[in-house]
Amino acid sequence: MTAVIPRPAGRTAPRTAPVAVPLPRPVAGPPGRPAPGAEPGRDLFIDVLRLLGMALVVLQHWSMPVLSFADGRIATGNALSAGNMWLVTWVSQVMPLIFFAGGAAGAISFGRAARRGLPAPAWVAARLRRLVLPVVPLAVVWLPLPHLLLAAGLPEQPVLTAARLAGQLLWFLAVYVVVVALTPLLVRLDAAYGLRVPAALAAGAVVVDLVRFTGGLEAVGFLNVVFVWPAIHQLGLRYAAGRPRRPWLIALAGYGAAAVLVAAGPYPGSMIGMPGAAVSNMAPPTLALLAVGVGQVGLALALRPCVMAFARCPAVSRVLTWTGARMMTVYLWHMSALCVVTAVVVVGLGISTPEPGGPAWLSGWPHWLLLLVLALWPLLRAFARFEAPRPAAPYTGGTARIAAAAGLAAAGLLLFTAFGFVPGPAPLVGAGLLLAALPLGRTAAPARRNAVPAPRDPTVSR
């Protein structure tokens, strides 16, 4: 199905010609009433996946660290590196599932916007603004914070460690900004070629890993960023075009392939980076991680009827509504909450993490999580407002301008990922690139009282 996007009536025509945009077909699935309070056209299954994925990311980041402090230095370990705990990462490493949910939500939202006559560049501009704007307060807080803490006499190594960690999680947004900007193109490719698109991306991941591991060219592995994550994202577009059949077979194929790759290949069992490991499945992403991602998608699709029944409960619907408006804030600030609690408990009070999995660790874990929630709460209250920018007139610039905005935003986020907020020129350049991207995504015309609100992306906020 295709829609021709017209020029908006009564305003200057955009510089781009009308574009024929394939519209995603309605998602196949069991009929049923939407949950109370749910927005029309929303997919509750995707909402639940998004919430579950983000909750598992935060829970994993908060539970993994094994921390101790001595002689002015903080030592960090990973609780999932003990014994067979790496098996947990085949479920808890849910970034593939988040990219899948993002692809599905983006395709659904883009199709809805196209039916309203919103040009593709305007849809991308609204998405970029909602992704980039919440990062600005994070940078405003963290750029001066290390300087202030060091001037106050705090030990240098823990401060710099915290400053790096606060920026490392922005790798996800750097990649996601690019795939969001490419969504109109990816939707057209999906309509024309279907499963051949993720299959071609998976083939690219195979080639990259072959060159990486047979040629010893470790840096080549980072090319998989443009193959592994977009392949999973493209599966989300496939879901939006019609729910895949035989999900249990998809799950078995994905997890089975991952098991073979780990058993026979150079891939470690853990789907997250482990201290001292020669190879990481995550940085850069590998074919094994892609296989686990396919397994996760198949498992999630197989459980879709149960998830839909769960999501229609009024209490669950209220939770989805509340968390949907704060999801990005939780992701951006949960490592800052970890830094605060670590500074007080580990550095200040000298309390080290007990042996992972032991009685002391198990009994103390709920108290540790409670402290982290209490530290995150004021950050949530202060910064969640940036997830809901004021309604603005739809973007009327050209495709090149919004592409430049996406490139600047991604480059700024990558600098934060690589250097964190450690004092130096790189974070300042990253902040400058991020701020330069924001005006490019705005319309030159003044916002009018009856301006069309920016369309909402279920992967970003409710």
C-alpha positions as CSV (number, residue, x, y, z in Angstrom):
1,M,0.0,0.0,0.0
2,T,1.4,3.4,-1.0
3,A,0.4,7.0,-0.1
4,V,1.6,10.1,-2.0
5,I,2.5,12.8,0.6
6,P,1.0,16.1,-0.6
7,R,2.4,19.5,0.1
8,P,0.7,21.0,3.1
9,A,-2.0,23.5,2.0
10,G,-1.6,27.2,2.9
11,R,2.1,27.3,3.4
12,T,5.3,27.4,1.5
13,A,6.0,24.1,-0.3
14,P,9.0,22.2,1.0
15,R,12.0,21.9,-1.3
16,T,11.5,18.2,-1.7
17,A,9.1,16.9,-4.2
18,P,6.1,14.7,-3.2
19,V,7.3,11.2,-2.3
20,A,5.5,8.0,-2.7
21,V,5.8,6.3,0.7
22,P,4.7,2.7,1.3
23,L,2.4,2.6,4.3
24,P,2.8,-0.3,6.8
25,R,-0.1,-2.7,6.7
26,P,-2.0,-3.2,10.0
27,V,-0.2,-5.6,12.3
28,A,-1.7,-9.0,12.2
29,G,-2.8,-10.4,15.5
30,P,-5.8,-11.5,17.6
31,P,-8.6,-8.9,17.7
32,G,-9.4,-7.3,21.0
33,R,-10.3,-4.0,22.6
34,P,-7.5,-1.6,23.4
35,A,-6.5,-1.3,27.1
36,P,-8.2,1.5,29.0
37,G,-6.4,4.8,28.5
38,A,-4.4,3.5,25.6
39,E,-3.9,5.9,22.6
40,P,-5.7,4.9,19.4
41,G,-3.5,3.1,17.0
42,R,-0.9,2.0,19.6
43,D,0.4,-1.5,19.7
44,L,0.4,-2.6,23.3
45,F,2.7,-5.5,22.6
46,I,5.4,-3.1,21.5
47,D,4.7,-0.9,24.5
48,V,5.3,-3.8,26.8
49,L,8.4,-4.9,25.0
50,R,9.7,-1.4,25.3
51,L,9.0,-1.2,29.0
52,L,10.4,-4.7,29.7
53,G,13.5,-4.0,27.6
54,M,14.3,-0.8,29.4
55,A,13.6,-2.3,32.8
56,L,16.0,-5.2,32.1
57,V,18.7,-2.8,30.9
58,V,18.5,-0.7,34.1
59,L,18.2,-3.8,36.3
60,Q,21.3,-5.3,34.6
61,H,23.3,-2.2,34.9
62,W,22.4,-1.8,38.6
63,S,23.0,-5.4,39.5
64,M,26.3,-6.2,37.6
65,P,28.8,-4.0,39.3
66,V,31.1,-5.5,41.9
67,L,32.6,-2.5,43.6
68,S,35.3,-1.8,46.2
69,F,37.3,1.3,47.2
70,A,40.9,1.5,48.5
71,D,43.8,3.8,48.3
72,G,41.8,6.4,46.4
73,R,40.8,4.1,43.6
74,I,37.5,2.3,42.9
75,A,37.7,-1.3,41.5
76,T,34.9,-2.6,39.4
77,G,34.0,-6.2,38.5
78,N,31.0,-7.9,36.9
79,A,28.7,-10.2,38.8
80,L,27.7,-12.0,35.7
81,S,31.3,-13.2,35.0
82,A,31.1,-15.9,37.7
83,G,30.4,-19.5,36.8
84,N,27.6,-20.0,34.3
85,M,26.0,-16.6,34.9
86,W,26.8,-15.8,31.3
87,L,23.7,-17.8,30.3
88,V,21.6,-15.0,32.0
89,T,22.8,-12.6,29.3
90,W,21.0,-14.5,26.6
91,V,17.8,-13.1,28.1
92,S,19.0,-10.0,30.0
93,Q,20.9,-8.5,27.1
94,V,17.8,-7.0,25.6
95,M,19.2,-4.2,23.3
96,P,18.3,-6.3,20.3
97,L,14.7,-6.5,21.5
98,I,14.7,-2.7,22.0
99,F,15.9,-2.1,18.5
100,F,13.1,-4.5,17.3
101,A,10.5,-2.6,19.2
102,G,11.9,0.7,17.9
103,G,11.6,-0.5,14.3
104,A,8.0,-1.6,14.8
105,A,7.0,1.6,16.6
106,G,8.8,3.7,14.0
107,A,7.1,2.0,11.1
108,I,3.6,2.3,12.7
109,S,4.1,5.9,13.6
110,F,5.5,6.8,10.2
111,G,2.6,5.2,8.4
112,R,0.2,7.0,10.6
113,A,1.9,10.4,9.9
114,A,2.0,9.7,6.2
115,R,-1.8,9.1,6.2
116,R,-2.2,12.5,7.8
117,G,-0.2,14.1,5.0
118,L,2.9,14.8,7.1
119,P,6.1,14.9,4.9
120,A,8.8,12.3,5.7
121,P,11.4,15.0,6.7
122,A,8.9,16.5,9.1
123,W,8.3,13.1,10.7
124,V,12.1,12.6,11.1
125,A,12.6,16.1,12.5
126,A,10.0,15.5,15.2
127,R,11.6,12.2,16.1
128,L,15.1,13.7,16.3
129,R,14.0,16.5,18.5
130,R,12.4,14.0,21.0
131,L,15.6,11.9,21.0
132,V,18.2,14.7,21.3
133,L,16.5,17.2,23.5
134,P,16.5,15.0,26.7
135,V,20.3,14.6,26.3
136,V,20.9,18.4,26.7
137,P,20.2,18.5,30.5
138,L,22.5,15.4,31.0
139,A,25.3,17.3,29.3
140,V,24.6,20.5,31.2
141,V,24.9,18.7,34.5
142,W,27.8,16.4,33.7
143,L,30.1,18.7,31.7
144,P,30.9,20.9,34.8
145,L,30.3,18.2,37.4
146,P,33.8,16.5,37.2
147,H,35.5,19.8,37.5
148,L,33.5,20.7,40.6
149,L,34.0,17.4,42.3
150,L,37.8,17.4,41.7
151,A,38.0,21.0,42.9
152,A,36.1,19.9,46.1
153,G,39.0,17.4,46.8
154,L,37.3,14.1,45.7
155,P,39.7,11.3,44.5
156,E,40.4,11.7,40.8
157,Q,40.0,8.1,39.7
158,P,36.4,7.6,41.0
159,V,35.3,10.9,39.6
160,L,36.8,10.2,36.1
161,T,35.3,6.7,36.2
162,A,31.8,8.1,36.9
163,A,32.2,10.8,34.2
164,R,33.1,8.1,31.6
165,L,30.2,5.8,32.6
166,A,27.6,8.6,32.4
167,G,28.4,9.0,28.7
168,Q,29.0,5.4,27.6
169,L,25.3,4.5,27.5
170,L,24.7,7.1,24.8
171,W,26.0,4.7,22.2
172,F,22.5,3.4,21.8
173,L,21.1,6.8,21.0
174,A,23.9,7.5,18.5
175,V,22.9,4.4,16.5
176,Y,19.2,4.9,17.0
177,V,19.3,8.5,15.7
178,V,20.7,7.1,12.4
179,V,18.1,4.4,12.0
180,V,15.3,6.8,12.8
181,A,16.6,9.2,10.2
182,L,16.7,6.3,7.7
183,T,13.2,5.0,8.6
184,P,11.4,6.4,5.5
185,L,14.0,4.7,3.3
186,L,13.9,1.5,5.3
187,V,10.1,1.3,5.1
188,R,10.3,1.6,1.3
189,L,13.0,-1.2,1.2
190,D,10.9,-3.4,3.4
191,A,7.8,-2.9,1.2
192,A,9.9,-3.7,-1.9
193,Y,12.1,-6.6,-0.7
194,G,10.7,-7.8,2.7
195,L,12.9,-10.3,4.5
196,R,15.7,-10.0,1.9
197,V,16.7,-6.7,3.6
198,P,17.5,-8.1,7.1
199,A,19.0,-11.2,5.3
200,A,21.4,-9.0,3.4
201,L,22.3,-7.1,6.6
202,A,23.0,-10.5,8.3
203,A,25.2,-11.5,5.4
204,G,27.1,-8.3,5.9
205,A,27.6,-9.2,9.6
206,V,29.0,-12.7,8.5
207,V,31.5,-11.0,6.2
208,V,32.6,-8.6,8.8
209,D,33.2,-11.3,11.4
210,L,35.0,-13.4,9.0
211,V,37.4,-10.6,8.2
212,R,37.7,-9.7,11.8
213,F,38.5,-13.1,13.2
214,T,40.4,-14.6,10.3
215,G,42.5,-11.5,9.4
216,G,43.0,-10.3,13.0
217,L,41.6,-6.9,12.1
218,E,39.8,-6.1,15.3
219,A,38.8,-2.6,14.3
220,V,36.8,-4.0,11.3
221,G,34.3,-5.5,13.7
222,F,32.9,-2.1,14.4
223,L,31.4,-2.1,10.9
224,N,28.9,-4.5,12.3
225,V,27.2,-1.5,14.0
226,V,25.7,-0.8,10.5
227,F,24.7,-4.5,10.0
228,V,23.6,-6.0,13.3
229,W,21.5,-3.3,14.8
230,P,19.7,-2.3,11.6
231,A,19.0,-6.0,10.9
232,I,17.1,-6.3,14.1
233,H,15.5,-2.9,13.6
234,Q,14.3,-4.1,10.1
235,L,12.7,-7.1,11.8
236,G,10.6,-4.6,13.7
237,L,9.5,-3.1,10.4
238,R,8.6,-6.6,9.2
239,Y,6.4,-7.0,12.3
240,A,4.6,-3.7,11.5
241,A,3.9,-5.0,8.0
242,G,2.3,-8.2,9.3
243,R,3.2,-10.4,12.3
244,P,5.6,-13.2,11.2
245,R,4.4,-16.8,11.4
246,R,6.0,-19.7,13.2
247,P,7.5,-17.6,16.0
248,W,8.7,-20.6,17.9
249,L,10.7,-21.7,14.8
250,I,12.2,-18.2,14.7
251,A,13.2,-18.5,18.4
252,L,14.7,-22.0,17.9
253,A,16.6,-20.9,14.8
254,G,18.0,-17.8,16.5
255,Y,19.1,-19.4,19.8
256,G,20.2,-22.6,18.0
257,A,22.5,-20.6,15.7
258,A,23.9,-18.7,18.6
259,A,24.6,-21.9,20.5
260,V,26.5,-23.3,17.4
261,L,28.5,-20.1,17.0
262,V,29.5,-20.0,20.7
263,A,30.4,-23.7,20.7
264,A,32.3,-23.8,17.5
265,G,33.5,-20.2,16.8
266,P,35.5,-17.5,18.5
267,Y,32.5,-16.0,20.2
268,P,32.3,-15.9,24.0
269,G,29.2,-17.2,25.8
270,S,28.3,-13.8,27.4
271,M,26.3,-11.4,25.3
272,I,27.8,-8.5,27.3
273,G,31.4,-7.4,27.6
274,M,33.2,-9.2,30.5
275,P,36.4,-7.9,32.3
276,G,39.5,-9.5,30.8
277,A,37.6,-11.2,27.9
278,A,39.6,-11.3,24.7
279,V,36.4,-10.9,22.6
280,S,33.2,-9.0,23.3
281,N,29.9,-9.8,21.6
282,M,28.6,-6.3,22.3
283,A,31.4,-3.9,21.5
284,P,31.5,-4.4,18.6
285,P,28.4,-6.4,18.0
286,T,28.9,-9.8,16.5
287,L,26.9,-12.4,14.5
288,A,26.4,-14.3,17.7
289,L,24.6,-11.3,19.3
290,L,22.5,-11.0,16.1
291,A,21.5,-14.7,16.4
292,V,20.5,-14.2,20.1
293,G,18.5,-11.1,19.0
294,V,16.6,-13.2,16.4
295,G,15.9,-15.8,19.1
296,Q,14.6,-13.1,21.5
297,V,12.3,-11.7,18.8
298,G,10.9,-15.1,18.0
299,L,10.3,-15.8,21.7
300,A,8.6,-12.5,22.2
301,L,6.3,-13.1,19.2
302,A,5.4,-16.5,20.5
303,L,4.4,-15.1,23.8
304,R,2.5,-12.2,22.2
305,P,-1.1,-13.4,23.1
306,C,0.0,-13.7,26.7
307,V,1.6,-10.3,26.6
308,M,-1.5,-8.7,25.1
309,A,-3.8,-10.2,27.7
310,F,-1.4,-8.9,30.4
311,A,-1.2,-5.4,28.8
312,R,-5.0,-5.0,28.8
313,C,-5.2,-5.1,32.6
314,P,-6.1,-1.6,33.8
315,A,-3.3,-1.5,36.3
316,V,-0.8,-2.5,33.7
317,S,-2.2,0.1,31.3
318,R,-1.7,2.8,33.9
319,V,1.9,1.7,34.5
320,L,2.6,1.8,30.7
321,T,1.1,5.3,30.5
322,W,3.2,6.5,33.4
323,T,6.5,5.0,32.4
324,G,6.0,5.8,28.7
325,A,6.4,9.5,29.4
326,R,9.6,8.9,31.4
327,M,11.4,6.1,29.6
328,M,14.1,8.1,28.1
329,T,14.8,9.9,31.3
330,V,15.2,6.6,33.2
331,Y,17.7,5.4,30.5
332,L,19.7,8.6,30.5
333,W,20.0,9.1,34.3
334,H,20.0,5.6,35.8
335,M,23.9,5.5,35.6
336,S,24.0,8.8,37.3
337,A,21.9,7.4,40.1
338,L,24.4,4.5,40.3
339,C,27.3,7.0,40.6
340,V,25.5,8.8,43.4
341,V,24.8,5.7,45.5
342,T,28.3,4.3,44.8
343,A,29.9,7.6,46.0
344,V,27.9,7.4,49.3
345,V,28.0,3.7,50.0
346,V,31.2,2.4,48.5
347,V,33.5,5.5,48.5
348,G,32.0,7.3,51.5
349,L,31.1,4.5,53.8
350,G,33.7,2.0,52.5
351,I,31.1,-0.8,52.0
352,S,32.2,-3.2,49.2
353,T,30.0,-5.4,47.1
354,P,29.7,-8.9,48.7
355,E,30.7,-12.0,46.8
356,P,28.2,-12.2,43.9
357,G,25.5,-14.9,44.3
358,G,26.4,-15.4,48.0
359,P,24.0,-15.0,50.9
360,A,25.2,-11.5,51.7
361,W,24.9,-10.4,48.1
362,L,21.4,-11.9,47.7
363,S,20.1,-10.3,51.0
364,G,21.7,-6.9,50.2
365,W,20.6,-6.8,46.6
366,P,17.0,-5.5,47.3
367,H,18.4,-2.8,49.6
368,W,20.9,-1.8,46.9
369,L,18.1,-1.5,44.3
370,L,16.0,0.5,46.7
371,L,18.8,3.0,47.3
372,L,19.2,3.4,43.5
373,V,15.5,4.0,43.0
374,L,15.5,6.6,45.7
375,A,18.5,8.3,44.0
376,L,16.8,8.2,40.6
377,W,13.5,9.6,41.7
378,P,14.5,13.3,42.1
379,L,16.4,13.1,38.7
380,L,13.2,11.7,37.2
381,R,11.1,14.5,38.7
382,A,13.6,17.2,37.5
383,F,14.3,16.0,33.9
384,A,11.3,14.0,32.6
385,R,9.8,17.3,31.3
386,F,12.4,17.3,28.5
387,E,10.7,14.2,27.0
388,A,7.7,16.3,26.1
389,P,8.8,19.3,24.0
390,R,6.3,21.9,23.3
391,P,4.2,21.5,20.1
392,A,5.7,23.2,17.2
393,A,4.9,23.8,13.6
394,P,5.9,20.9,11.4
395,Y,9.3,21.0,9.9
396,T,9.3,22.4,6.3
397,G,13.0,22.2,5.4
398,G,14.5,19.8,3.0
399,T,15.9,16.3,3.4
400,A,19.5,17.4,3.2
401,R,19.1,19.7,6.2
402,I,17.5,17.1,8.4
403,A,20.1,14.6,7.3
404,A,22.8,17.1,8.5
405,A,21.0,17.4,11.8
406,A,20.9,13.6,12.3
407,G,24.6,13.4,11.4
408,L,25.6,16.1,13.8
409,A,23.5,14.6,16.6
410,A,25.0,11.1,16.0
411,A,28.5,12.5,16.0
412,G,28.0,14.4,19.2
413,L,26.5,11.3,20.9
414,L,29.4,9.2,19.7
415,L,31.9,11.6,21.2
416,F,30.1,11.3,24.6
417,T,30.1,7.5,24.2
418,A,33.9,7.4,23.5
419,F,35.1,10.0,26.1
420,G,32.2,10.3,28.5
421,F,32.2,13.7,30.3
422,V,35.8,13.5,31.4
423,P,37.4,17.0,31.4
424,G,38.8,17.7,28.0
425,P,37.9,19.1,24.6
426,A,36.0,16.0,23.2
427,P,32.9,16.4,25.4
428,L,32.7,20.1,24.7
429,V,32.8,19.4,21.0
430,G,30.2,16.7,21.4
431,A,27.9,19.2,23.2
432,G,28.5,21.7,20.4
433,L,27.5,19.2,17.7
434,L,24.4,18.3,19.7
435,L,23.3,21.9,20.1
436,A,24.0,22.6,16.4
437,A,21.7,19.7,15.4
438,L,18.7,21.1,17.3
439,P,18.1,24.3,15.2
440,L,18.4,22.3,11.9
441,G,15.4,20.2,12.9
442,R,13.1,23.1,13.5
443,T,11.0,24.9,11.0
444,A,11.9,28.4,9.9
445,A,8.3,29.5,10.2
446,P,7.1,30.7,13.6
447,A,4.9,28.2,15.5
448,R,1.3,29.0,15.3
449,R,-1.4,28.5,17.9
450,N,-2.9,25.7,15.8
451,A,0.4,24.1,15.0
452,V,0.3,20.4,14.6
453,P,1.9,18.7,17.6
454,A,5.0,16.7,17.0
455,P,3.9,13.1,16.4
456,R,4.7,10.8,19.3
457,D,7.1,7.9,19.0
458,P,6.3,5.0,21.3
459,T,10.0,4.1,21.5
460,V,10.8,7.5,23.0
461,S,7.9,8.6,25.2
462,R,4.2,8.4,25.5
